[in-house]
Amino acid sequence: MQWITSLSNSVAVMTALGAAVAILVVYWRAGTIQPLYVRLLRLFIGKSEVEDPIVRQSLADHAALVSFQVTYGVRPETLRDARRLIAFAERRNIPLHLIGSAGEAFCIDSLTIVQKKVPRRIAVAVPAALTLMAWVLMCLSVIVAASGSALVTIKKTDTLIFLSVAEARIAFTTAPSERKRISASSCERDAEALSIPTVFHRDDLAILCSIWRDPSLKDFLAKQLREQRTIALVAASIFSALILLFLGWIKRLGAAIRLNARLSSTTERT
């Protein structure tokens, strides 16, 4: 029954990760994990069991405030502040989620835009470029993790290759497939009759043939592949997190620019 045990363990791990992500999302949106405390308390004390009407109303108001914070990403400290903000957004015809996305560029206390925190449009190019770089690096990490060959460098020539027991391929090149690989069977032919792909160094074939003749190659590649997949998956996870971070940065900058433009072009309703 090993399959069932492994599946159960996987479900338990995924559940724990999902709970951790949920906690982080709640804290990021509301700035507190108070909603989790409330849900935990509800397991032991129901809302109807709170007899004092003032306390019951206070709990209801707090739950409403936290729901507002999580939904729109804004952080008014009291329910009165939330009502002021809702009324302001209604008068100026401003979506509440846009105010939440703008972050510190909007002051909730004074209900005004903070001009020094409104970026220029060109500022969005910086996180956009970083997002593109992180995306490319994440894709490369995934390619390395999914490869069945070890990514190594030939010391003498500094040639970066994917090495297996059957062939060697130049890594990360746009050259056609047949022009970027050398097979182990090439070592059995006459060296002078061989045409080495131009993307390789002229000494690479002799070095690779020596490597393929080494009886310890299989063990080395097996160990290298395990380490390579672990490192590449960790790197892909880090770059994925950076992409989300940079996208959030772009969203925040864009929201501040749009909110400033909208506040500048609208007048309060009477």
Salt bridges, closest charged atoms under 4 A:
ASP81 OD1 - ARG84 NH1 3.61
GLU90 OE2 - ARG269 NH1 3.47
GLU104 OE1 - LYS117 NZ 3.35
GLU167 OE2 - ARG169 NE 3.29
GLU167 OE1 - ARG181 NH1 2.75
ASP203 OD2 - LYS156 NZ 4.00
ASP203 OD2 - HIS201 ND1 3.74
GLU268 OE1 - ARG91 NE 3.17
